Structures are given as C-alpha cells and as structure tokens.
Amino acid sequence: MYKKITVIVDRGNAEDVMTAARSAGARGGTILHGRGSSHHEYKKIFGIEVEPEKDMVIILTPKDITQKVLDAIAGKLDIDVPGNGIMYVEPVAATRGLFENRK
C-alpha cells in the first residue's frame, strides 16, 4: 500500500524537498512548476498583481515510511512556519509500473 505526499513550496525549493525525502527513504518524486498563492501572497509590481511561482512535488511512498518522509521534509523546510509551504497526504488505491526491487 502506498501513500501520495504532495508538497507545494516556493519555486526553487523542490530539490530541498527531494533531498529530505530521499534521506528518509523515498526513492524519487515528480516536480511540477506552476503559479498560485493564497489570498495574502499576491504582490503588486508597478500596479500589476503577480502570482508567485511555486514548485509542487509529488512523492509516492510505501505506507510504512510515509510519516518518516513527512517529518524529514517538515524539518528541512520548516513547513510549519506560515508561508513556507503546505504538505498533505492522500491514499493511493492502486499502482502500476512501480518496480521496488529493480536495480
């Protein structure tokens, strides 16, 4: 059984997320780039509202190491400090193409 960890951080912090996740046993992840913010994050430049750029990291982990990976990411990025990002976990109903013992 797997869990999906999603981490959304400011652009440029995805590699820190992956370093922390790997140190806790995660094997890899997917990094997506985008824009978005909460209502208080919009900035005005020359009178134009600009959405901050974000990195979204998606990591599938075996259920038994999910908490360890979460703790490692939260510790490295101070995720509990407002404005440093958000992280959440969802159950994964089924997978295909994951080869745990592949070298």
DASULRA-V190858 format. One record per residue. N is the residue number from 1. RES is the residue in one letter. PSI is psi as a letter, one per 30 degrees, with the letter a starting at -180 (* if undefined). OMEGA is omega in whole degrees, 0 to 359 (999 if undefined). NEAR is the number of other ideal C-beta (glycine too) atoms within 8 Angstrom. Layout:
((N/RES/PSI/OMEGA/NEAR) (N/RES/PSI/OMEGA/NEAR))
This chain:
((1/M/k/181/6) (2/Y/l/171/10) (3/K/k/176/13) (4/K/k/176/11) (5/I/k/175/17) (6/T/k/180/12) (7/V/k/178/14) (8/I/j/184/11) (9/V/l/176/14) (10/D/k/180/9) (11/R/k/180/10) (12/G/f/181/6) (13/N/g/183/11) (14/A/e/180/11) (15/E/e/175/7) (16/D/e/176/10) (17/V/e/182/16) (18/M/e/177/14) (19/T/e/179/9) (20/A/e/181/14) (21/A/e/179/16) (22/R/e/180/10) (23/S/f/180/7) (24/A/g/175/12) (25/G/f/177/9) (26/A/k/183/12) (27/R/f/181/4) (28/G/a/180/7) (29/G/l/178/11) (30/T/k/181/7) (31/I/k/177/9) (32/L/k/179/8) (33/H/k/179/8) (34/G/a/177/7) (35/R/l/177/7) (36/G/l/182/7) (37/S/l/169/10) (38/S/l/185/4) (39/H/f/183/5) (40/H/g/184/5) (41/E/f/180/9) (42/Y/k/177/10) (43/K/k/177/7) (44/K/k/175/8) (45/I/j/184/6) (46/F/h/178/4) (47/G/g/181/4) (48/I/k/177/6) (49/E/k/181/6) (50/V/k/176/8) (51/E/k/178/9) (52/P/k/177/12) (53/E/k/184/9) (54/K/l/167/13) (55/D/k/173/15) (56/M/k/181/11) (57/V/k/179/17) (58/I/k/183/10) (59/I/k/171/15) (60/L/k/179/11) (61/T/k/169/13) (62/P/k/184/9) (63/K/e/186/8) (64/D/f/178/4) (65/I/g/184/11) (66/T/e/182/12) (67/Q/e/178/6) (68/K/e/179/9) (69/V/e/177/16) (70/L/e/181/11) (71/D/e/180/9) (72/A/e/179/12) (73/I/e/181/16) (74/A/e/180/11) (75/G/e/183/8) (76/K/e/185/10) (77/L/g/184/14) (78/D/h/188/8) (79/I/f/180/11) (80/D/f/176/5) (81/V/k/181/6) (82/P/k/179/3) (83/G/f/181/4) (84/N/f/178/9) (85/G/l/175/10) (86/I/l/182/6) (87/M/k/176/12) (88/Y/l/184/6) (89/V/k/176/10) (90/E/k/175/7) (91/P/l/177/7) (92/V/j/185/10) (93/A/e/182/3) (94/A/l/176/4) (95/T/l/172/7) (96/R/k/175/4) (97/G/g/176/4) (98/L/k/183/7) (99/F/i/185/5) (100/E/e/186/5) (101/N/g/181/4) (102/R/k/181/4) (103/K/*/999/2))
